Amino acid sequence: MPIKYISHVPNTVQGQAVLDNVVRTRRILKYRDNERVFDRIKRGLPLYEVDKIESVGNNPKNLVIRGECLSACAYLKDKGIKVDLVYIDPPFASGADYAKKVYIRRNPKLAEKIAKAEEQLDLAELRAFEEKMYGDIWNKEDYLNWMYENLVAIKSIMNDTASIYVHLDWHIGHYVKILMDEVFGEDNFLNEIVWFYRSGGASKEGSIARKHDAIYFFKKNENFKINTIYERQYLENPFMGSKQDENGKFYVDTILTDTINGIVNRVLPDGKIIEYNTRPVLNLSTERLDYNTQKPEGLLNILIEIASKKGMIVADFFGGSGVTAKVAHDLKRNFIHVDVGLNSIQTVRDRLKLAQAEFDIFDVKDGVALFRNPIQTMDKLKTLIPGLHNQEDLNSFWIGALNNSKLGLVPVYIPNLLDHSTKVLDMPFMNRILNEAMPDLPENIKQVIIYYIDIDDENQLKNFIKEYNNTNINIELRDLKIVLDEVVLNDYLEYELNHTEIICTKFISDRLMQKIDEYNQKKVLSFNKKLLFENNSDRKHENSIDAQNLESELNDDAVSEKKLNKKNYTPIEISEHGLELIEMISLDCTNTDGIWQSDFEIKIDKNSFVCVNGKKTKEFWNGKISYKKKPFRLKVRNIAGDETIINII
């Protein structure tokens, strides 16, 4: 449950036709179950307990927050923190699942042999598997309601002189533009910025390649002043109004436009001249972090300079890979990075440390142990409730059912962590359960179980159920946090300790080994099918009986292993000590508990090179971490991002 709700009124602009004002065009953009969103906004922003979990350096204005946009805004509002510029790159409602490649590191026990032989790393040797990070799968109405909530919350913590960029594409951008007209006002619309990119956007039959995103730029009110940027163009001959530089070359400074291709000289507000590319793209050699939806630093550099000045606070509430925070730091702005995914927090933490930034990391205690991300949580939840099984005759609202000796079949509902609108169990949502989900249940159902994350007012809700439950089905309410809090997913590390270093001898991660086994099995099955179809290309067309025999062979685990060897198929194998599964080790020599202070740390990148205390090297890890001061605690992060804290004895 939230500690409280931070009251704020969504002061939308009168006369617009979206969610808050009743005008004649409301019918066109009327959204299903809209009243629950409106009711939640009127109630206010949910304020949870927020714990500081790590300090890097000493700049409390720079914040990295693990939490949702609404709860982060509630925290900022409660602390009286206002922001000067917002850039958000929210999900695009694209219908896509996004995965992260998880790379196995080089065996550290071989580091000395590699060094002696002066071997070079063969990138083809990199072994990896994919893991889902989040799903961008939305119902249009739910997405727009969710975006409306976020925009109203963000506006409430913006300074009067602030502005906002919202980065979207063709899937949903034109709808969100209308929402922004509603929240910020049509008169405060500054521009639709088109970012064209060369890669991607392949043409499909019946369409033209989609190769651009749209960035909607709004000011909060008339107090915003744009920070004009000029570009310097050199001339072959003097022209009206032209000047000469110290080398005698003629030039003119004109306001930055998006019409020039290639490299130009750019004049910053302080008079400094830099060379830049007018079409920013990811610098694959230095920027790429294997993070889906990552945007180039050059793009954010232009946007942040146009709309802010040094010392201002730049916020990103869907921070992803941390490009906004990184560029804001480079431009001497303060930053606030918010994201619900732990992978994002780890990525930006490491990225900012490499950039020598100072910041505090906070965790919103919203009652949901997200493990690493909502997708993993949803997958895991199905295994955490004893006896829960799939039930085909139940509709998709129910995640499954339990068998009870007295009650018979008991359907179970679990809130979808990927759908933020189901997070709070309140009367509007319970009304949906009573009138939509329960009437469709089979006649023999006597009880259902409804799990919740947050509950509005439990006593009031139970009275509501008693009054409006027109079925003979009993409803049992259960707190999902109790299930999640009982789960321990710690990895195991064996180590030896001497006066100057910790020597890691063994690392065990059951979750990772399960993932690797699943990957290997899928690969084996895929190879089996491919080989059998290649070797039996004629046979599979002969008759249906032969085809059935072939299908049974495809699923036979005993299919000749030697056939796979002929194709040089090599499964991912982990050594007995398992140190290839470690991505980072951090030592806290300051605190015995509470806020983490990383006094010494190593991070092993995907190429197995070691980064020591925020500085990159071209050395392979040897399984050790050195220190100058006795450590109290050790934090180990595996290659998938799970972290375990160990008290050092």
BELJO-V301570 format. One record per backbone hydrogen bond with DSSP energy under -0.5 kcal/mol. NH is the residue of the N-H (numbers start at 1). CO is the residue of the C=O. If there is no record, write none. Layout:
NH:CO
NH:CO
This chain:
3:47
4:47
6:4
6:45
7:5
10:8
11:9
12:10
13:182
16:13
23:21
26:23
27:24
28:25
29:25
29:26
30:27
34:31
36:33
37:33
37:34
38:34
39:35
40:36
41:37
42:38
43:39
44:40
45:6
47:4
47:45
48:46
49:365
51:363
53:51
53:361
54:361
55:596
56:359
57:55
62:59
63:61
63:335
64:360
65:337
66:362
67:65
67:339
72:68
73:69
74:70
75:71
76:72
77:73
78:74
79:75
80:77
81:76
82:80
83:157
84:313
85:313
86:163
87:315
88:165
95:136
96:136
98:134
100:131
102:129
103:101
104:127
105:580
110:107
111:108
114:110
115:111
116:112
117:113
118:114
118:115
119:114
123:121
125:122
126:123
127:104
129:102
131:100
133:98
134:98
136:96
137:135
138:136
143:139
144:140
145:141
146:142
147:143
148:144
149:145
150:146
151:147
152:148
153:149
154:150
155:151
156:152
157:153
157:154
158:155
159:83
162:159
163:84
164:218
165:86
166:216
167:88
168:166
168:214
172:169
173:169
175:172
176:172
177:173
178:174
179:175
180:176
181:177
182:178
183:179
184:180
185:180
185:181
188:185
189:186
190:217
191:217
193:191
193:215
195:193
195:213
196:194
197:211
207:204
211:209
213:195
214:168
215:193
216:166
216:214
217:191
218:164
218:216
219:188
220:162
224:221
227:306
228:226
230:267
231:254
232:265
233:231
233:252
234:232
235:250
242:239
243:251
245:249
248:245
250:235
251:243
252:233
254:231
254:252
256:229
264:276
265:232
266:274
267:230
268:266
268:272
271:268
274:266
276:264
278:262
278:276
284:282
286:283
287:283
288:283
292:290
294:291
300:296
301:297
302:298
303:299
304:300
305:301
306:302
307:303
308:304
311:332
312:309
314:312
314:334
315:85
316:336
319:316
319:338
322:319
326:322
327:323
328:324
329:325
330:326
331:327
332:329
333:328
334:312
336:314
337:63
338:316
338:336
339:65
342:372
343:372
345:341
346:342
347:343
348:344
349:345
350:346
351:347
352:348
353:349
354:350
355:351
356:353
357:352
359:56
360:62
361:54
362:64
363:51
364:66
365:49
365:363
366:364
369:367
370:368
372:370
373:370
375:133
377:373
378:374
379:375
380:376
381:377
382:378
383:380
384:380
384:381
385:381
386:384
388:385
389:401
394:391
398:395
399:412
400:412
401:389
402:410
404:402
404:408
408:404
410:402
411:409
411:447
412:400
413:449
417:415
419:416
420:418
422:419
423:420
425:423
425:454
426:424
430:426
431:427
432:428
433:429
434:430
435:431
436:432
437:432
438:433
440:437
441:438
445:442
446:409
448:474
449:411
450:476
451:413
451:449
452:478
453:423
454:423
456:425
461:457
462:458
463:459
464:460
465:461
466:462
467:463
468:464
469:465
470:468
474:446
476:448
476:474
477:475
478:450
480:452
480:478
482:479
483:479
484:480
485:481
486:482
486:483
487:484
489:487
492:508
494:506
496:503
498:501
502:625
503:496
504:502
504:623
505:494
506:494
507:577
508:492
513:509
514:510
515:511
516:512
517:513
518:514
519:515
520:516
521:517
522:518
523:519
524:520
525:521
526:522
527:523
528:524
529:525
530:526
531:527
532:528
533:529
534:530
535:531
536:532
537:534
540:536
541:538
542:539
543:539
547:543
548:544
549:545
550:546
551:547
552:548
553:549
554:550
555:551
556:553
557:555
559:556
563:560
564:560
565:561
566:562
567:563
567:564
568:565
569:564
571:569
581:578
582:579
583:637
584:637
585:602
586:635
587:600
588:633
589:587
596:53
598:596
599:587
599:597
600:587
602:585
603:611
604:583
605:603
605:609
608:605
610:619
611:603
612:610
612:615
613:601
613:611
615:612
617:610
621:608
625:502
627:500
632:588
633:588
634:646
635:586
636:644
637:584
638:642
639:581
641:638
644:636
646:634
648:632
